[in-house]
Amino acid sequence: MLRAVLVVGLMLTLLIAAVFGPRLLRTVEPQAGTGAKTECDLDAKACSWSDLDGNWHVELKQLTDQDADYELTVTGVEAPDRLLAVLKGDSMYMGEYPVPLRRQGDGRYVARFSAPLCSTGSDMRWRLNLQRGQTSIDTAPFHMVFQAHTL
């Protein structure tokens, strides 16, 4: 009798593990492992995230209404002497443009720049990546993008 109960209990345990085991092993985030990231639109809001080094906050302000002149402020850990923002065409590849950021203290870096515009149209969508020297800071859970346009 005891043997029959143990066999039924073992079979029931294996059945439960087979049914619920794969569900428990799945990641909570559906995009994990795919390399796909969401987007953070710097035209609409600042982008913030945390990583092992601390908290990051990236803000982009358009300085004038007529030109594609911007001020980029990056607040993060008091990290490298050399921090770069690299602009890369998102809507069309037009090369990569490094924008050196100046350290202001307290982990704050600032740069003023003009975004290159496409000669075939007045709108260009750019992706902004951060680099410590030659090493990419790829800890953000999203791609930072903005639309450069003139009137």
Secondary structure as GFF3:
##gff-version 3
##sequence-region A 1 151
A	DSSP	alpha_helix	2	25	.	.	.	ID=ss1
A	DSSP	beta_strand	38	41	.	.	.	ID=ss2
A	DSSP	beta_strand	47	51	.	.	.	ID=ss3
A	DSSP	beta_strand	54	62	.	.	.	ID=ss4
A	DSSP	beta_strand	69	75	.	.	.	ID=ss5
A	DSSP	beta_strand	83	89	.	.	.	ID=ss6
A	DSSP	beta_strand	96	105	.	.	.	ID=ss7
A	DSSP	beta_strand	108	114	.	.	.	ID=ss8
A	DSSP	beta_strand	123	132	.	.	.	ID=ss9
A	DSSP	beta_strand	135	137	.	.	.	ID=ss10
A	DSSP	beta_strand	142	149	.	.	.	ID=ss11
###
